[in-house]
């Protein structure tokens, strides 16, 4: 049986100011893959030099562009090397390179096109409470909007079959890129599997959990709006319409009791109904425009995005 490195497996590691950990991560990862690609995303420390010394192929971004762009750069380079599979992991030592074989196994056996590690399947990861709350919220939002259900949608420890690499192009620059991958999986009909993985929290996070969560949420809302405008705007419009109708009942009830028109409440009612109707109309229009654009791409022979995302 061939070893993993003999089957054309490449690791992609996005890194930003990770000089403390990148050397050991690269050295451990090289035991299981043929090539390690590190994307130095505008680091101001020695991340790139250390990664190169540890044996990685290092790609440099002159300025920090975000995790999504760093992954896209690394995956594009990996695609040029025609790998059988690609595994991605973080540079901060949270993921365990020794678990690469179990992340890759469903890919190499032909069972899956995308494999996601989950810190919630084996119970080995001592996840801080605030992170658990955030993960559950993002899992729910991503699972319901993408149609692909995972227990750990924010886990960056993943593997992909070489045949799907050309579809890994991201709109998200930052940390919401993991959620975007679920949309890509749905749109392209990939087979997705989760396997247990361990996440270690040895160091304090670079930024507060709250700020990180807001960054992820902002990115998610942006690409959800682009990919599923009918879902987003219809949900918003329905909520506004229902709220407007509730205010309308208040207006009617006040008039029934006092025989006086509650002008303020009536204006709020009208405003909410107008906004709700506008939101619904906007969603329908954007959905139609998106479908037209997809048809144009298909007829022009360009790589298309399946309309199944709605």
N, C-alpha and C positions, 0 to 999 in steps of 0.2 A: 504493500500500500504506500502510495506516494505521500511524502510529508506535505504540510500546507505550503511551505515555501516553494516546493517543486510544482505546484499547481497554478502558479502565476497569481498569487495573492498580494495585493498592495494595501498598505495602510496609509491613510490620510489623517494628519493631525494639524488642526488649526491652532495657532499659538500666538498669544499676545502677552509679552512681559512674563514669561514663565521660565526664566533662567534657573530657578531653584529645582524644578522638576523635570524639565524637558530632556535632559541627558539620560536620566534613569528610565524615563518612559520610552525613549527611542531604543535604548539598549535592550530593554525587556521585550519590546514589540518586535525587534528584528529576529528574535528566536522563532517567530511563528509566521513570518511573511517574507516575501522575496525582496520587496523594496518598501522603505518608509519615506513618505513625502511629508515634510513639515512646511506649512505655510506660515512664515513669519509676518504677521499682519501689522506691520508698522511698529514693532517693538522698539522701545528706547533702551533696553538692556541687552545682554549678550545672548538672548534666546537663539538667534540664528546661528551664531558661531558655535555654541555648545551643541546644538542639534547636528550641525555639520560634522563636528568632531566625533560625535557618537555614531556617525555612519548614515545619517539621513540625507536625502536629496532635499535641499532647502530652496523654497521659492520665496521671494521677498516682495512684500507690498511696501512701497515707500511711505505710505501713511496708513493709519488704521482705518479699515473699511468695514469692519464687522465680521462676525462669524459666518454669516451667509456667503459673503463674497470670498472669504478665505476658503471655505469648503468648495465653492464653485471653482476657484483657481486650482485647488488640489485635485479635484475630481476630473477637471479637464485634462490636466497633465497625466493623471492615472489612465484616462481613456486612451491617450496616445500610446501607452505601453501595452495595450490589449490584454488586460488581466482577465482571469477567470472570475475573480471576485475582488471586492474592495471592502475593507473594514475601516470605519472612522471611530476615533476616540478622542477624548479631551487631553490637553497637554498638562493639566494641573495635578495629575496623579490620582484623581478620584476614581478612574476606571482601572481595572486590573488587567494588564496585558495577558496574564496567564489564562484569562477566560476567553481569549480570542478563538481558540478551537471550538468552543461550544456556541459562540456567536456565529461562526462561519459554517458550522456543520449542516444546517438546513439548506444553505446556499449550495455548498459543494455536493450535497446529496440530491440536489434538484427539487427539493420540497418547497422552496420559497424564492422569491425575487428580492424581498427586503426582510431583514431580521432585525428586531429591536430588542435590546436588553431591557429587562425590567427589574428594578430594585425591590418591587413589591411581590415577586413571585416566590422568593425563597426565604424572605425574612432575615437575611444576613446583614442588611444595611440598616444602620441605626439612623433613620432619617429624622431630623429635627421637626418638631411639631408644626412650626409655621410653614415649612416646606411641604409637609404632607397636606396641609390645608390648601396651599397654592396649587400643588400638583393635582389635587382632586378637582379644583375649579377648572384648571386648564384641560384636564382629561375630559371632563364633561363637555366643555365648549368645543374642543377639537373633535371629539368622537361624534357628537351630534351633528356638527356642520360638515365634517368630511365623509361620514358614513363608514369610516374604518375605526374599529374599536380596539384600544390598547389600554393596558393598566398603567403605563408609564410613558405618556406621550412626550415628555420633556427629556427623556434619556438620550444623551448624545452618543452612546455606544451602540453602533449599528453596522450592518453589513449589507452589501448589495451585490447582485449578480452582475457580471460584466456586461450583459446584454441590455441592462436598463440604464447604464451610465449616461447615455446621450439624452435622456429625459430629465436628468437632474440639473435643472436650471431654476434658480430661485429668484423670487421677487423680494424676499425678506433679506435684509442685510444683517440683522442682529440675531438674537437668541430664539426668535419665533420660527427659525428655519426648520426645527424638528417637527413642529406642527404642520408646516407647509408640506413636508414629505408625505404626510398622511393624505393630503389632497392629491398629490401626484400619484400615490398608490391607487387611489380610487379612480382617478381619471384615466390611468393607463391599464387598469385591471391587473395590477401586480398581486402576486400571492404574498401575503404578509404573515409573519409568525413572530411571536414573542418567546424569548428564552430567559431564564433567570440570570441576573448579573448582580454584582456587588458594587456599591458606590461607597467610597470612604470619604468622611468629612474630617480630615486631619487639620486643615487650616481654616481660619475665618474667611468668609467670602470677600472678594475684592470690593463688592458694593453691597449695600443692605439688601436683604431679601425682599423688602417692600419695593425698593427702587427697581430691582431686577424684575420683579413681577409686573410692574407697570410697563417696563420696556417690552416684555414678552407680550403683554396684553395689547399694547399699542400696535405692535407688528402683526399680531393675529387679526385684530379688527380690520386692519388695512387690507390684508390679502383675502380675508373672508369677504369683504365688501367687493373686491375685484372678481373673485371667483364665483361667489354666490349672491349676486345683487338682489335677486328676487327674494331669496330667503331673508336677507338682512333687512331690506326695505319693507317687505310685507310684514315681518314681525314687528318692526318699529311702527309702521302705519296702523296695524291692527291694535297695538297697545294704545296709540294716540286716539284712535276712533273709539275704543271702549271707554277710555278715560273721558273723552268728550261727551259720550252718551251718558255716563254717570253724572257729569256736571249738568247735563240737560234734564235728567230726572230731578236733580236738586232744584233747578229753576222752576220746573212744573210744580213740584211739591210746595215750594215757597209761594208761588202764585195761588195755588189752591187754598193755602191757609190764610194768606194775607191779601189776596187780590191785587198784589203789587208785583211788578216785574223786577226781578233782581238783575239789574243791568250788568253789573260787574260779572256775576256768574254766567250770564247769557253770553257776554263777549268772550269769556274764557272757553265756554262750550263751543262757540262758533270757530274760535281760533284753533282749538284742538282738532275739530272735525276737518277743517281745511288742511291743517298740517298732516293729519292722518291720510286723507285722500291724496294729497300731493305725494306723500311717501310711497303709497301703494302704486300710484301711477309711475313714479320714478323707477321703482323696482321692475315693473312690467316693461318699461321702455328700455332700461339698461339690459334686462334679460334678453330682449329681442335684438338689441344691438350686438350683444355678446354672441348670440347665436349666428347673426349675420357675419360677424368677423370670423368666427370659426369656420363657417361655410366657405368664405373667401380663401382662408388659409388652405382648406382641404382641396379646393379646386385649383389653387395655384401650385399645389404639390409641396407646400411647406409642412414642417412638423406641426401637427395640430394638437389641440387639447380637447379631449373628448367632452361633449356636452353633458355627459352623465353626471357631472358634478352638481347639477341642480337637482 
